[in-house]
Amino acid sequence: MIVSLADEGGAHAARHQHPHEQIFWMISGRMEFDLDGEKRVVPRGRLRGCPRQYAHEAYFPEDTEVISTSSPHRASDMFTGEDSYLRRG
């Protein structure tokens, strides 16, 4: 599954984990990423992976565009509401 995400600065993806491998590519902006307690800044143009079942969260201090891939397909998240960590509240 490939998803394009765009959000305004200040967005936060709350800590979560899932049974999917994930790779994301920072198209623009910057992400502060916490993978199972290891914190990193991911600048524009970089790729970063997230193994399945690892707790992670992200903060986007500026306007950001991200391409995110997940395997296997995460359709259940979109239809069950389990993707709430991607939604602004």
PDB file of N, CA, C and O in Angstrom, chain B, residues numbered from 101:
ATOM      1  N   MET B 101       0.850  -1.160   0.000  1.00  0.00           N
ATOM      2  CA  MET B 101       0.000   0.000   0.000  1.00  0.00           C
ATOM      3  C   MET B 101       0.899   1.226   0.000  1.00  0.00           C
ATOM      4  O   MET B 101       1.875   1.276   0.748  1.00  0.00           O
ATOM      5  N   ILE B 102       0.586   2.206  -0.820  1.00  0.00           N
ATOM      6  CA  ILE B 102       1.325   3.465  -0.880  1.00  0.00           C
ATOM      7  C   ILE B 102       0.341   4.595  -0.604  1.00  0.00           C
ATOM      8  O   ILE B 102      -0.729   4.658  -1.209  1.00  0.00           O
ATOM      9  N   VAL B 103       0.712   5.491   0.320  1.00  0.00           N
ATOM     10  CA  VAL B 103      -0.149   6.604   0.704  1.00  0.00           C
ATOM     11  C   VAL B 103       0.667   7.887   0.673  1.00  0.00           C
ATOM     12  O   VAL B 103       1.820   7.909   1.103  1.00  0.00           O
ATOM     13  N   SER B 104       0.070   8.949   0.166  1.00  0.00           N
ATOM     14  CA  SER B 104       0.674  10.271   0.211  1.00  0.00           C
ATOM     15  C   SER B 104      -0.008  11.046   1.335  1.00  0.00           C
ATOM     16  O   SER B 104      -1.232  11.168   1.360  1.00  0.00           O
ATOM     17  N   LEU B 105       0.790  11.568   2.262  1.00  0.00           N
ATOM     18  CA  LEU B 105       0.261  12.316   3.403  1.00  0.00           C
ATOM     19  C   LEU B 105       0.811  13.737   3.364  1.00  0.00           C
ATOM     20  O   LEU B 105       1.996  13.936   3.095  1.00  0.00           O
ATOM     21  N   ALA B 106      -0.030  14.710   3.627  1.00  0.00           N
ATOM     22  CA  ALA B 106       0.398  16.103   3.724  1.00  0.00           C
ATOM     23  C   ALA B 106      -0.294  16.711   4.931  1.00  0.00           C
ATOM     24  O   ALA B 106      -1.492  16.515   5.135  1.00  0.00           O
ATOM     25  N   ASP B 107       0.459  17.445   5.720  1.00  0.00           N
ATOM     26  CA  ASP B 107      -0.149  18.068   6.894  1.00  0.00           C
ATOM     27  C   ASP B 107       0.570  19.359   7.227  1.00  0.00           C
ATOM     28  O   ASP B 107       1.701  19.589   6.798  1.00  0.00           O
ATOM     29  N   GLU B 108      -0.103  20.195   8.000  1.00  0.00           N
ATOM     30  CA  GLU B 108       0.452  21.454   8.451  1.00  0.00           C
ATOM     31  C   GLU B 108       1.400  21.205   9.612  1.00  0.00           C
ATOM     32  O   GLU B 108       1.302  20.195  10.309  1.00  0.00           O
ATOM     33  N   GLY B 109       2.312  22.138   9.806  1.00  0.00           N
ATOM     34  CA  GLY B 109       3.211  22.052  10.946  1.00  0.00           C
ATOM     35  C   GLY B 109       2.437  21.917  12.246  1.00  0.00           C
ATOM     36  O   GLY B 109       1.377  22.520  12.414  1.00  0.00           O
ATOM     37  N   GLY B 110       2.966  21.132  13.153  1.00  0.00           N
ATOM     38  CA  GLY B 110       2.315  20.889  14.434  1.00  0.00           C
ATOM     39  C   GLY B 110       1.570  19.568  14.495  1.00  0.00           C
ATOM     40  O   GLY B 110       1.101  19.173  15.563  1.00  0.00           O
ATOM     41  N   ALA B 111       1.454  18.878  13.365  1.00  0.00           N
ATOM     42  CA  ALA B 111       0.747  17.586  13.351  1.00  0.00           C
ATOM     43  C   ALA B 111       1.532  16.562  14.169  1.00  0.00           C
ATOM     44  O   ALA B 111       2.757  16.632  14.267  1.00  0.00           O
ATOM     45  N   HIS B 112       0.811  15.624  14.744  1.00  0.00           N
ATOM     46  CA  HIS B 112       1.410  14.599  15.593  1.00  0.00           C
ATOM     47  C   HIS B 112       0.741  13.265  15.318  1.00  0.00           C
ATOM     48  O   HIS B 112      -0.485  13.162  15.374  1.00  0.00           O
ATOM     49  N   ALA B 113       1.520  12.256  15.025  1.00  0.00           N
ATOM     50  CA  ALA B 113       1.012  10.885  14.912  1.00  0.00           C
ATOM     51  C   ALA B 113       1.313  10.217  16.255  1.00  0.00           C
ATOM     52  O   ALA B 113       2.466   9.896  16.542  1.00  0.00           O
ATOM     53  N   ALA B 114       0.301  10.012  17.060  1.00  0.00           N
ATOM     54  CA  ALA B 114       0.462   9.473  18.411  1.00  0.00           C
ATOM     55  C   ALA B 114       1.127   8.093  18.379  1.00  0.00           C
ATOM     56  O   ALA B 114       1.065   7.379  17.378  1.00  0.00           O
ATOM     57  N   ARG B 115       1.757   7.744  19.485  1.00  0.00           N
ATOM     58  CA  ARG B 115       2.453   6.452  19.596  1.00  0.00           C
ATOM     59  C   ARG B 115       1.486   5.323  19.273  1.00  0.00           C
ATOM     60  O   ARG B 115       0.371   5.259  19.789  1.00  0.00           O
ATOM     61  N   HIS B 116       1.956   4.430  18.395  1.00  0.00           N
ATOM     62  CA  HIS B 116       1.147   3.292  17.964  1.00  0.00           C
ATOM     63  C   HIS B 116       2.087   2.212  17.438  1.00  0.00           C
ATOM     64  O   HIS B 116       3.291   2.432  17.305  1.00  0.00           O
ATOM     65  N   GLN B 117       1.539   1.075  17.148  1.00  0.00           N
ATOM     66  CA  GLN B 117       2.283  -0.006  16.494  1.00  0.00           C
ATOM     67  C   GLN B 117       1.294  -0.796  15.654  1.00  0.00           C
ATOM     68  O   GLN B 117       0.084  -0.739  15.873  1.00  0.00           O
ATOM     69  N   HIS B 118       1.825  -1.530  14.695  1.00  0.00           N
ATOM     70  CA  HIS B 118       0.957  -2.291  13.800  1.00  0.00           C
ATOM     71  C   HIS B 118       1.730  -3.474  13.230  1.00  0.00           C
ATOM     72  O   HIS B 118       2.959  -3.504  13.299  1.00  0.00           O
ATOM     73  N   PRO B 119       1.023  -4.441  12.673  1.00  0.00           N
ATOM     74  CA  PRO B 119       1.670  -5.657  12.154  1.00  0.00           C
ATOM     75  C   PRO B 119       2.206  -5.486  10.731  1.00  0.00           C
ATOM     76  O   PRO B 119       2.391  -6.473  10.019  1.00  0.00           O
ATOM     77  N   HIS B 120       2.455  -4.256  10.314  1.00  0.00           N
ATOM     78  CA  HIS B 120       2.896  -3.974   8.957  1.00  0.00           C
ATOM     79  C   HIS B 120       4.317  -3.422   8.948  1.00  0.00           C
ATOM     80  O   HIS B 120       4.686  -2.633   9.818  1.00  0.00           O
ATOM     81  N   GLU B 121       5.104  -3.833   7.976  1.00  0.00           N
ATOM     82  CA  GLU B 121       6.379  -3.178   7.712  1.00  0.00           C
ATOM     83  C   GLU B 121       6.037  -1.836   7.074  1.00  0.00           C
ATOM     84  O   GLU B 121       5.085  -1.737   6.301  1.00  0.00           O
ATOM     85  N   GLN B 122       6.813  -0.807   7.398  1.00  0.00           N
ATOM     86  CA  GLN B 122       6.521   0.515   6.859  1.00  0.00           C
ATOM     87  C   GLN B 122       7.820   1.195   6.435  1.00  0.00           C
ATOM     88  O   GLN B 122       8.827   1.133   7.141  1.00  0.00           O
ATOM     89  N   ILE B 123       7.783   1.839   5.280  1.00  0.00           N
ATOM     90  CA  ILE B 123       8.893   2.667   4.820  1.00  0.00           C
ATOM     91  C   ILE B 123       8.291   3.992   4.396  1.00  0.00           C
ATOM     92  O   ILE B 123       7.288   4.020   3.684  1.00  0.00           O
ATOM     93  N   PHE B 124       8.894   5.092   4.825  1.00  0.00           N
ATOM     94  CA  PHE B 124       8.388   6.382   4.403  1.00  0.00           C
ATOM     95  C   PHE B 124       9.507   7.250   3.850  1.00  0.00           C
ATOM     96  O   PHE B 124      10.673   7.111   4.220  1.00  0.00           O
ATOM     97  N   TRP B 125       9.117   8.149   2.952  1.00  0.00           N
ATOM     98  CA  TRP B 125      10.027   9.041   2.245  1.00  0.00           C
ATOM     99  C   TRP B 125       9.552  10.463   2.501  1.00  0.00           C
ATOM    100  O   TRP B 125       8.414  10.806   2.181  1.00  0.00           O
ATOM    101  N   MET B 126      10.406  11.279   3.068  1.00  0.00           N
ATOM    102  CA  MET B 126      10.086  12.671   3.356  1.00  0.00           C
ATOM    103  C   MET B 126      10.234  13.484   2.073  1.00  0.00           C
ATOM    104  O   MET B 126      11.352  13.720   1.614  1.00  0.00           O
ATOM    105  N   ILE B 127       9.128  13.908   1.501  1.00  0.00           N
ATOM    106  CA  ILE B 127       9.141  14.700   0.280  1.00  0.00           C
ATOM    107  C   ILE B 127       9.488  16.154   0.598  1.00  0.00           C
ATOM    108  O   ILE B 127      10.300  16.768  -0.093  1.00  0.00           O
ATOM    109  N   SER B 128       8.872  16.700   1.643  1.00  0.00           N
ATOM    110  CA  SER B 128       9.169  18.060   2.087  1.00  0.00           C
ATOM    111  C   SER B 128       8.951  18.135   3.591  1.00  0.00           C
ATOM    112  O   SER B 128       8.275  17.289   4.175  1.00  0.00           O
ATOM    113  N   GLY B 129       9.522  19.140   4.199  1.00  0.00           N
ATOM    114  CA  GLY B 129       9.375  19.318   5.632  1.00  0.00           C
ATOM    115  C   GLY B 129      10.366  18.481   6.416  1.00  0.00           C
ATOM    116  O   GLY B 129      11.422  18.097   5.914  1.00  0.00           O
ATOM    117  N   ARG B 130      10.000  18.209   7.657  1.00  0.00           N
ATOM    118  CA  ARG B 130      10.884  17.500   8.579  1.00  0.00           C
ATOM    119  C   ARG B 130      10.016  16.760   9.589  1.00  0.00           C
ATOM    120  O   ARG B 130       8.943  17.231   9.965  1.00  0.00           O
ATOM    121  N   MET B 131      10.487  15.611  10.017  1.00  0.00           N
ATOM    122  CA  MET B 131       9.769  14.803  10.992  1.00  0.00           C
ATOM    123  C   MET B 131      10.696  14.471  12.157  1.00  0.00           C
ATOM    124  O   MET B 131      11.859  14.116  11.960  1.00  0.00           O
ATOM    125  N   GLU B 132      10.171  14.590  13.358  1.00  0.00           N
ATOM    126  CA  GLU B 132      10.869  14.124  14.554  1.00  0.00           C
ATOM    127  C   GLU B 132      10.229  12.778  14.874  1.00  0.00           C
ATOM    128  O   GLU B 132       9.045  12.708  15.204  1.00  0.00           O
ATOM    129  N   PHE B 133      11.009  11.726  14.775  1.00  0.00           N
ATOM    130  CA  PHE B 133      10.503  10.359  14.801  1.00  0.00           C
ATOM    131  C   PHE B 133      11.071   9.607  16.001  1.00  0.00           C
ATOM    132  O   PHE B 133      12.275   9.641  16.253  1.00  0.00           O
ATOM    133  N   ASP B 134      10.205   8.936  16.729  1.00  0.00           N
ATOM    134  CA  ASP B 134      10.606   8.116  17.873  1.00  0.00           C
ATOM    135  C   ASP B 134      10.242   6.670  17.550  1.00  0.00           C
ATOM    136  O   ASP B 134       9.063   6.326  17.464  1.00  0.00           O
ATOM    137  N   LEU B 135      11.249   5.834  17.374  1.00  0.00           N
ATOM    138  CA  LEU B 135      11.051   4.417  17.079  1.00  0.00           C
ATOM    139  C   LEU B 135      11.479   3.614  18.286  1.00  0.00           C
ATOM    140  O   LEU B 135      12.670   3.405  18.517  1.00  0.00           O
ATOM    141  N   ASP B 136      10.493   3.161  19.062  1.00  0.00           N
ATOM    142  CA  ASP B 136      10.753   2.315  20.227  1.00  0.00           C
ATOM    143  C   ASP B 136      11.761   2.968  21.177  1.00  0.00           C
ATOM    144  O   ASP B 136      12.639   2.299  21.722  1.00  0.00           O
ATOM    145  N   GLY B 137      11.622   4.288  21.370  1.00  0.00           N
ATOM    146  CA  GLY B 137      12.487   5.017  22.291  1.00  0.00           C
ATOM    147  C   GLY B 137      13.727   5.631  21.663  1.00  0.00           C
ATOM    148  O   GLY B 137      14.413   6.416  22.316  1.00  0.00           O
ATOM    149  N   GLU B 138      14.034   5.298  20.419  1.00  0.00           N
ATOM    150  CA  GLU B 138      15.178   5.879  19.705  1.00  0.00           C
ATOM    151  C   GLU B 138      14.677   7.065  18.892  1.00  0.00           C
ATOM    152  O   GLU B 138      13.882   6.897  17.967  1.00  0.00           O
ATOM    153  N   LYS B 139      15.147   8.278  19.239  1.00  0.00           N
ATOM    154  CA  LYS B 139      14.664   9.490  18.584  1.00  0.00           C
ATOM    155  C   LYS B 139      15.604   9.928  17.479  1.00  0.00           C
ATOM    156  O   LYS B 139      16.825   9.916  17.630  1.00  0.00           O
ATOM    157  N   ARG B 140      14.995  10.321  16.345  1.00  0.00           N
ATOM    158  CA  ARG B 140      15.753  10.805  15.188  1.00  0.00           C
ATOM    159  C   ARG B 140      14.985  11.917  14.505  1.00  0.00           C
ATOM    160  O   ARG B 140      13.757  11.977  14.571  1.00  0.00           O
ATOM    161  N   VAL B 141      15.725  12.797  13.848  1.00  0.00           N
ATOM    162  CA  VAL B 141      15.118  13.802  12.983  1.00  0.00           C
ATOM    163  C   VAL B 141      15.274  13.289  11.561  1.00  0.00           C
ATOM    164  O   VAL B 141      16.364  12.891  11.150  1.00  0.00           O
ATOM    165  N   VAL B 142      14.177  13.301  10.813  1.00  0.00           N
ATOM    166  CA  VAL B 142      14.186  12.820   9.428  1.00  0.00           C
ATOM    167  C   VAL B 142      13.940  14.031   8.532  1.00  0.00           C
ATOM    168  O   VAL B 142      12.816  14.530   8.471  1.00  0.00           O
ATOM    169  N   PRO B 143      14.982  14.519   7.829  1.00  0.00           N
ATOM    170  CA  PRO B 143      14.821  15.700   6.977  1.00  0.00           C
ATOM    171  C   PRO B 143      14.275  15.355   5.594  1.00  0.00           C
ATOM    172  O   PRO B 143      14.168  14.188   5.219  1.00  0.00           O
ATOM    173  N   ARG B 144      13.938  16.394   4.858  1.00  0.00           N
ATOM    174  CA  ARG B 144      13.453  16.255   3.485  1.00  0.00           C
ATOM    175  C   ARG B 144      14.413  15.401   2.664  1.00  0.00           C
ATOM    176  O   ARG B 144      15.632  15.541   2.765  1.00  0.00           O
ATOM    177  N   GLY B 145      13.841  14.510   1.849  1.00  0.00           N
ATOM    178  CA  GLY B 145      14.637  13.682   0.951  1.00  0.00           C
ATOM    179  C   GLY B 145      15.086  12.350   1.524  1.00  0.00           C
ATOM    180  O   GLY B 145      15.609  11.518   0.782  1.00  0.00           O
ATOM    181  N   ARG B 146      14.904  12.118   2.810  1.00  0.00           N
ATOM    182  CA  ARG B 146      15.370  10.881   3.443  1.00  0.00           C
ATOM    183  C   ARG B 146      14.298   9.816   3.487  1.00  0.00           C
ATOM    184  O   ARG B 146      13.103  10.109   3.526  1.00  0.00           O
ATOM    185  N   LEU B 147      14.749   8.571   3.479  1.00  0.00           N
ATOM    186  CA  LEU B 147      13.897   7.400   3.689  1.00  0.00           C
ATOM    187  C   LEU B 147      14.119   6.909   5.106  1.00  0.00           C
ATOM    188  O   LEU B 147      15.210   7.046   5.659  1.00  0.00           O
ATOM    189  N   ARG B 148      13.080   6.337   5.686  1.00  0.00           N
ATOM    190  CA  ARG B 148      13.204   5.736   7.019  1.00  0.00           C
ATOM    191  C   ARG B 148      12.261   4.556   7.080  1.00  0.00           C
ATOM    192  O   ARG B 148      11.172   4.608   6.508  1.00  0.00           O
ATOM    193  N   GLY B 149      12.649   3.510   7.751  1.00  0.00           N
ATOM    194  CA  GLY B 149      11.814   2.327   7.886  1.00  0.00           C
ATOM    195  C   GLY B 149      11.336   2.147   9.308  1.00  0.00           C
ATOM    196  O   GLY B 149      11.905   2.685  10.257  1.00  0.00           O
ATOM    197  N   CYS B 150      10.280   1.380   9.425  1.00  0.00           N
ATOM    198  CA  CYS B 150       9.733   1.035  10.731  1.00  0.00           C
ATOM    199  C   CYS B 150       9.329  -0.440  10.690  1.00  0.00           C
ATOM    200  O   CYS B 150       8.383  -0.804   9.992  1.00  0.00           O
ATOM    201  N   PRO B 151      10.039  -1.285  11.432  1.00  0.00           N
ATOM    202  CA  PRO B 151       9.684  -2.703  11.458  1.00  0.00           C
ATOM    203  C   PRO B 151       8.301  -2.910  12.093  1.00  0.00           C
ATOM    204  O   PRO B 151       7.854  -2.102  12.907  1.00  0.00           O
ATOM    205  N   ARG B 152       7.645  -3.985  11.715  1.00  0.00           N
ATOM    206  CA  ARG B 152       6.338  -4.273  12.309  1.00  0.00           C
ATOM    207  C   ARG B 152       6.475  -4.498  13.813  1.00  0.00           C
ATOM    208  O   ARG B 152       7.499  -4.965  14.312  1.00  0.00           O
ATOM    209  N   GLN B 153       5.400  -4.145  14.509  1.00  0.00           N
ATOM    210  CA  GLN B 153       5.241  -4.310  15.952  1.00  0.00           C
ATOM    211  C   GLN B 153       6.148  -3.409  16.799  1.00  0.00           C
ATOM    212  O   GLN B 153       6.165  -3.559  18.020  1.00  0.00           O
ATOM    213  N   TYR B 154       6.898  -2.484  16.200  1.00  0.00           N
ATOM    214  CA  TYR B 154       7.673  -1.526  16.978  1.00  0.00           C
ATOM    215  C   TYR B 154       6.801  -0.315  17.290  1.00  0.00           C
ATOM    216  O   TYR B 154       6.174   0.247  16.393  1.00  0.00           O
ATOM    217  N   ALA B 155       6.760   0.085  18.549  1.00  0.00           N
ATOM    218  CA  ALA B 155       6.015   1.283  18.925  1.00  0.00           C
ATOM    219  C   ALA B 155       6.739   2.498  18.346  1.00  0.00           C
ATOM    220  O   ALA B 155       7.962   2.602  18.434  1.00  0.00           O
ATOM    221  N   HIS B 156       5.971   3.415  17.755  1.00  0.00           N
ATOM    222  CA  HIS B 156       6.574   4.603  17.168  1.00  0.00           C
ATOM    223  C   HIS B 156       5.578   5.753  17.167  1.00  0.00           C
ATOM    224  O   HIS B 156       4.366   5.556  17.251  1.00  0.00           O
ATOM    225  N   GLU B 157       6.125   6.962  17.067  1.00  0.00           N
ATOM    226  CA  GLU B 157       5.306   8.159  16.928  1.00  0.00           C
ATOM    227  C   GLU B 157       6.103   9.202  16.169  1.00  0.00           C
ATOM    228  O   GLU B 157       7.323   9.100  16.045  1.00  0.00           O
ATOM    229  N   ALA B 158       5.403  10.204  15.663  1.00  0.00           N
ATOM    230  CA  ALA B 158       6.069  11.233  14.869  1.00  0.00           C
ATOM    231  C   ALA B 158       5.441  12.588  15.145  1.00  0.00           C
ATOM    232  O   ALA B 158       4.239  12.702  15.389  1.00  0.00           O
ATOM    233  N   TYR B 159       6.289  13.617  15.101  1.00  0.00           N
ATOM    234  CA  TYR B 159       5.850  14.999  15.234  1.00  0.00           C
ATOM    235  C   TYR B 159       6.383  15.744  14.019  1.00  0.00           C
ATOM    236  O   TYR B 159       7.537  15.566  13.629  1.00  0.00           O
ATOM    237  N   PHE B 160       5.543  16.575  13.427  1.00  0.00           N
ATOM    238  CA  PHE B 160       5.894  17.319  12.223  1.00  0.00           C
ATOM    239  C   PHE B 160       5.917  18.810  12.561  1.00  0.00           C
ATOM    240  O   PHE B 160       4.869  19.454  12.547  1.00  0.00           O
ATOM    241  N   PRO B 161       7.095  19.373  12.864  1.00  0.00           N
ATOM    242  CA  PRO B 161       7.163  20.765  13.303  1.00  0.00           C
ATOM    243  C   PRO B 161       6.904  21.793  12.203  1.00  0.00           C
ATOM    244  O   PRO B 161       6.726  22.975  12.495  1.00  0.00           O
ATOM    245  N   GLU B 162       6.883  21.360  10.956  1.00  0.00           N
ATOM    246  CA  GLU B 162       6.614  22.266   9.837  1.00  0.00           C
ATOM    247  C   GLU B 162       5.745  21.551   8.808  1.00  0.00           C
ATOM    248  O   GLU B 162       5.575  20.333   8.870  1.00  0.00           O
ATOM    249  N   ASP B 163       5.199  22.307   7.866  1.00  0.00           N
ATOM    250  CA  ASP B 163       4.391  21.698   6.805  1.00  0.00           C
ATOM    251  C   ASP B 163       5.187  20.566   6.169  1.00  0.00           C
ATOM    252  O   ASP B 163       6.371  20.720   5.869  1.00  0.00           O
ATOM    253  N   THR B 164       4.534  19.437   5.966  1.00  0.00           N
ATOM    254  CA  THR B 164       5.243  18.222   5.562  1.00  0.00           C
ATOM    255  C   THR B 164       4.449  17.428   4.526  1.00  0.00           C
ATOM    256  O   THR B 164       3.220  17.371   4.566  1.00  0.00           O
ATOM    257  N   GLU B 165       5.186  16.817   3.597  1.00  0.00           N
ATOM    258  CA  GLU B 165       4.618  15.829   2.675  1.00  0.00           C
ATOM    259  C   GLU B 165       5.433  14.556   2.820  1.00  0.00           C
ATOM    260  O   GLU B 165       6.663  14.596   2.826  1.00  0.00           O
ATOM    261  N   VAL B 166       4.746  13.425   2.938  1.00  0.00           N
ATOM    262  CA  VAL B 166       5.390  12.132   3.143  1.00  0.00           C
ATOM    263  C   VAL B 166       4.742  11.100   2.234  1.00  0.00           C
ATOM    264  O   VAL B 166       3.522  11.086   2.077  1.00  0.00           O
ATOM    265  N   ILE B 167       5.553  10.239   1.636  1.00  0.00           N
ATOM    266  CA  ILE B 167       5.049   9.056   0.943  1.00  0.00           C
ATOM    267  C   ILE B 167       5.321   7.883   1.880  1.00  0.00           C
ATOM    268  O   ILE B 167       6.464   7.644   2.270  1.00  0.00           O
ATOM    269  N   SER B 168       4.271   7.158   2.237  1.00  0.00           N
ATOM    270  CA  SER B 168       4.390   6.042   3.171  1.00  0.00           C
ATOM    271  C   SER B 168       3.958   4.750   2.479  1.00  0.00           C
ATOM    272  O   SER B 168       2.925   4.703   1.811  1.00  0.00           O
ATOM    273  N   THR B 169       4.761   3.710   2.651  1.00  0.00           N
ATOM    274  CA  THR B 169       4.404   2.402   2.105  1.00  0.00           C
ATOM    275  C   THR B 169       4.250   1.426   3.263  1.00  0.00           C
ATOM    276  O   THR B 169       4.992   1.486   4.243  1.00  0.00           O
ATOM    277  N   SER B 170       3.289   0.536   3.140  1.00  0.00           N
ATOM    278  CA  SER B 170       3.061  -0.491   4.159  1.00  0.00           C
ATOM    279  C   SER B 170       2.849  -1.834   3.479  1.00  0.00           C
ATOM    280  O   SER B 170       2.226  -1.925   2.421  1.00  0.00           O
ATOM    281  N   SER B 171       3.378  -2.864   4.105  1.00  0.00           N
ATOM    282  CA  SER B 171       3.173  -4.211   3.589  1.00  0.00           C
ATOM    283  C   SER B 171       2.977  -5.145   4.772  1.00  0.00           C
ATOM    284  O   SER B 171       3.787  -5.131   5.699  1.00  0.00           O
ATOM    285  N   PRO B 172       1.938  -5.944   4.767  1.00  0.00           N
ATOM    286  CA  PRO B 172       0.904  -6.048   3.740  1.00  0.00           C
ATOM    287  C   PRO B 172      -0.020  -4.826   3.757  1.00  0.00           C
ATOM    288  O   PRO B 172       0.128  -3.931   4.588  1.00  0.00           O
ATOM    289  N   HIS B 173      -0.960  -4.809   2.840  1.00  0.00           N
ATOM    290  CA  HIS B 173      -1.928  -3.736   2.674  1.00  0.00           C
ATOM    291  C   HIS B 173      -2.637  -3.449   3.987  1.00  0.00           C
ATOM    292  O   HIS B 173      -2.956  -4.378   4.728  1.00  0.00           O
ATOM    293  N   ARG B 174      -2.889  -2.179   4.289  1.00  0.00           N
ATOM    294  CA  ARG B 174      -3.497  -1.787   5.557  1.00  0.00           C
ATOM    295  C   ARG B 174      -4.940  -1.333   5.403  1.00  0.00           C
ATOM    296  O   ARG B 174      -5.367  -0.429   6.120  1.00  0.00           O
ATOM    297  N   ALA B 175      -5.688  -1.913   4.514  1.00  0.00           N
ATOM    298  CA  ALA B 175      -7.066  -1.479   4.281  1.00  0.00           C
ATOM    299  C   ALA B 175      -7.910  -1.534   5.544  1.00  0.00           C
ATOM    300  O   ALA B 175      -8.787  -0.690   5.727  1.00  0.00           O
ATOM    301  N   SER B 176      -7.673  -2.493   6.412  1.00  0.00           N
ATOM    302  CA  SER B 176      -8.484  -2.610   7.623  1.00  0.00           C
ATOM    303  C   SER B 176      -8.382  -1.354   8.467  1.00  0.00           C
ATOM    304  O   SER B 176      -9.370  -0.958   9.086  1.00  0.00           O
ATOM    305  N   ASP B 177      -7.217  -0.711   8.514  1.00  0.00           N
ATOM    306  CA  ASP B 177      -7.066   0.515   9.289  1.00  0.00           C
ATOM    307  C   ASP B 177      -7.986   1.610   8.775  1.00  0.00           C
ATOM    308  O   ASP B 177      -8.582   2.342   9.565  1.00  0.00           O
ATOM    309  N   MET B 178      -8.108   1.729   7.452  1.00  0.00           N
ATOM    310  CA  MET B 178      -8.912   2.793   6.868  1.00  0.00           C
ATOM    311  C   MET B 178     -10.397   2.585   7.099  1.00  0.00           C
ATOM    312  O   MET B 178     -11.143   3.559   7.196  1.00  0.00           O
ATOM    313  N   PHE B 179     -10.841   1.351   7.190  1.00  0.00           N
ATOM    314  CA  PHE B 179     -12.267   1.078   7.305  1.00  0.00           C
ATOM    315  C   PHE B 179     -12.740   0.851   8.736  1.00  0.00           C
ATOM    316  O   PHE B 179     -13.939   0.932   9.003  1.00  0.00           O
ATOM    317  N   THR B 180     -11.834   0.572   9.655  1.00  0.00           N
ATOM    318  CA  THR B 180     -12.243   0.322  11.034  1.00  0.00           C
ATOM    319  C   THR B 180     -11.997   1.510  11.944  1.00  0.00           C
ATOM    320  O   THR B 180     -12.415   1.493  13.102  1.00  0.00           O
ATOM    321  N   GLY B 181     -11.329   2.539  11.450  1.00  0.00           N
ATOM    322  CA  GLY B 181     -11.021   3.699  12.281  1.00  0.00           C
ATOM    323  C   GLY B 181      -9.744   3.531  13.085  1.00  0.00           C
ATOM    324  O   GLY B 181      -9.396   4.402  13.882  1.00  0.00           O
ATOM    325  N   GLU B 182      -9.039   2.421  12.887  1.00  0.00           N
ATOM    326  CA  GLU B 182      -7.803   2.174  13.631  1.00  0.00           C
ATOM    327  C   GLU B 182      -6.658   3.062  13.169  1.00  0.00           C
ATOM    328  O   GLU B 182      -5.559   2.998  13.719  1.00  0.00           O
ATOM    329  N   ASP B 183      -6.911   3.893  12.158  1.00  0.00           N
ATOM    330  CA  ASP B 183      -5.891   4.819  11.678  1.00  0.00           C
ATOM    331  C   ASP B 183      -6.028   6.190  12.354  1.00  0.00           C
ATOM    332  O   ASP B 183      -5.543   7.189  11.822  1.00  0.00           O
ATOM    333  N   SER B 184      -6.678   6.247  13.509  1.00  0.00           N
ATOM    334  CA  SER B 184      -6.941   7.538  14.165  1.00  0.00           C
ATOM    335  C   SER B 184      -5.659   8.300  14.487  1.00  0.00           C
ATOM    336  O   SER B 184      -5.696   9.523  14.622  1.00  0.00           O
ATOM    337  N   TYR B 185      -4.529   7.611  14.612  1.00  0.00           N
ATOM    338  CA  TYR B 185      -3.273   8.291  14.881  1.00  0.00           C
ATOM    339  C   TYR B 185      -2.836   9.165  13.705  1.00  0.00           C
ATOM    340  O   TYR B 185      -1.945   9.999  13.861  1.00  0.00           O
ATOM    341  N   LEU B 186      -3.451   8.987  12.526  1.00  0.00           N
ATOM    342  CA  LEU B 186      -3.139   9.821  11.366  1.00  0.00           C
ATOM    343  C   LEU B 186      -4.070  11.029  11.254  1.00  0.00           C
ATOM    344  O   LEU B 186      -3.854  11.896  10.407  1.00  0.00           O
ATOM    345  N   ARG B 187      -5.083  11.094  12.083  1.00  0.00           N
ATOM    346  CA  ARG B 187      -6.090  12.133  11.962  1.00  0.00           C
ATOM    347  C   ARG B 187      -5.818  13.253  12.968  1.00  0.00           C
ATOM    348  O   ARG B 187      -5.379  13.009  14.092  1.00  0.00           O
ATOM    349  N   ARG B 188      -6.086  14.473  12.538  1.00  0.00           N
ATOM    350  CA  ARG B 188      -5.938  15.630  13.433  1.00  0.00           C
ATOM    351  C   ARG B 188      -7.185  15.760  14.265  1.00  0.00           C
ATOM    352  O   ARG B 188      -8.290  15.585  13.750  1.00  0.00           O
ATOM    353  N   GLY B 189      -7.041  16.062  15.533  1.00  0.00           N
ATOM    354  CA  GLY B 189      -8.169  16.142  16.428  1.00  0.00           C
ATOM    355  C   GLY B 189      -8.603  17.464  16.777  1.00  0.00           C
ATOM    356  O   GLY B 189      -9.560  17.620  17.536  1.00  0.00           O
TER     357      GLY B 189
END
